[in-house]
Amino acid sequence: MLVPKILNNYTTKIFLLFMALWFACFCLGLFIDLDTMPVNNQEKNILHTNTSEVFFLLFKNNISIVLFNTIGLASFGISCFVSIIINGYSFGLLISNSLKTNLPIYLLLKNTLPHGIFELFGLWISATAGFHGTLLFGKVLRSKLISEVEISTYLKLVAISLFLTILSVFIETYYTIAHFL
């Protein structure tokens, strides 16, 4: 399998760190309501646009997050952590607010799980890639050589995260939105 071969010891630890951070922030979002985020009016009208417009809107949003994460080396990894914290907390808050409005949890999960699984793994892997890039950048700053395997690992992580993110956009556009909303 492709994924286990590229996840060496420290890359695996980074990936698990981002998963744990996401779940911790998700739990915070469930129980602590700091709902101060502005509402994006663009998302409110998503059901009133044609399918190709929905696809490109979701594509642009999701790819920008993946790219934000994968170039995390520019922020020394801080952007990766910020992205994971915001995403985890926001999803926890979404679940919490849905439960407060008596929206059945099965309906919420039915509308998020089909694409959300791929989107989440794409997010976690892109953050892992960005932090991996930060570690490589640190090696360069310390005048150490970067191996081809390390560069290859970074590029594979980016490619996998992009693939999963694009797949999630297809599923969200042509399955979730088309069949459930």
N, C-alpha and C positions, 0 to 999 in steps of 0.2 A: 504494500500500500504506500501511496505517496506521502501522506501526512506523517506517519510515524518515522519514516526515514529522515525527514527534514527537522523533526523536533528533537534536537540534541538535549542534553541535560539542562543547560541554562535557558534555552528557548522554551522548553517545557515548563520550567519554573515561572518564567515570565507569563506564559499563556495562563497557567493556573492562578497566578497572582491577579491577572486582569479578570478572570472569571470570578474569583472570590470577591474582588473589589466591586464588580458589577452586582453580584448577589447581595453584598452588604448594603450597597446604595439602594438597591431594589427594596430591601427590607425597611430601610429608612423612609423611602417614599411611601411605603404601605402605612407606616405608623406616625410619621411626622409630616404634617401638611405645611410646607413652605411655598405654597402655590403662588409664586410671584412672577412666573414666566408669562410673557406676553403671548396672546393667542395669535397664531399665524392665520390671517384671513384667507390665505391662499389654500390652506388645507380644508377650510369649511366648504369651499366650492368644488372640491375634487369630484364629487358625484355628478356635477353639472357640466362636465367637460367630456370631450370624446376620448376614446381609449388611448390614442397615440399621444395626446396631450398629457393624460394621466401618467402614461409610461415615462415620458420625458421629464415630467415634474418629479416623479419619484426617483428616476435615474439620476437626475442632477443632484437631488438632495442626498441620496445614499452614497453616490460616488464622491461627493464633496467631503463627506464624513470619513470615508475610507482614505482618501488622499490626505486629508487633515491628519489622520493617524499615521499613515505610512511615511510622511515627511516629518514625523515627530522628532527626528534627529535635529531639526532646525530649532526646536524649543527644548532640546536636551531631555526629551521624553515627557515634558509637562503636558503637552497637548494630548498625548495618549491617555494620561490619567484623567484629565478634565473631561474628555469625550466619554470615557467609561463611566465616570461619576454622574455626569448629566444624563446619559442614556439610562443607566440603572435606576436612578432616582425618578426620572420621568415616567418610566414604565411602572414602577411601584406606585407612583402617584395616580397614574391612569387607572390601575386596578383598584386602588383605594377609592377614588372618586366614583368609579363605576359601581362599586359595591354600595356607596352612600346613596346613589340614585336608584338603587334596587335593580340595576341591570344584571340579569343572570350571568354568573361567572362563565357558564358554558358558552354563552353567546359571545362574550368577550374573547374567550380562548379560541372559539371557532373562527373568529375574525382575525386573530393575530398569529396563531400557531402555524398555519400552512406556510406563510412566508417568513414569519418571525424567527423560526429555527435557523434558517439559512442566513438571515440578516444578522442575528446575534453572533453566530460563529464567524461571519465575515467581519463584524465589528471587533470581536476579540482577537482574531488573527491579524487584522490590520493594525491594531494597537500593539500586538506582539512584534509585528514587523517594524513598526516605528521605533519601539524601544530597542529592538535588536539593532536597528540602524544607529541609534544613539550610542550603544555600546561599541559598535564598529568605529563610529566617529571618535569616540574616546580613545580607542586604540591608535587611530591616526594621530591624534593630538599628542599622545605619549610616544610618538615615533615608532610604533610597533607595526609590523606587517599584518595585513588582512589576507587571510587565505581565500582561495577560490571557493572553497566550501562555504565559508561565512557569507561571501557575496551571493553565492548561489542560494543559500538558505534564505537570505533577505528577499531576493527576487522571487523565489518560489512562494514565500509567505504573502508577498504582495499579489502575485498572480492568483493564488488560491482565494485570498480575500476579495479580489475583484470579481472572480468567477462566482463566488457565493453571493456576493452583493447583487450582481446582475441577475443571477437566478432568482433571488428573492424579489427583485423588481418585476420580473416576468410573472412570478406566481402571484404577487400582490395585485398586479394590474389585471391579468387575464383569468385569475381564479378567485382570489379573495374578494376583490371589489365587484367583479362581474357576477359572482354567485351568492354573496352573502349580504352585501350592503344595499 
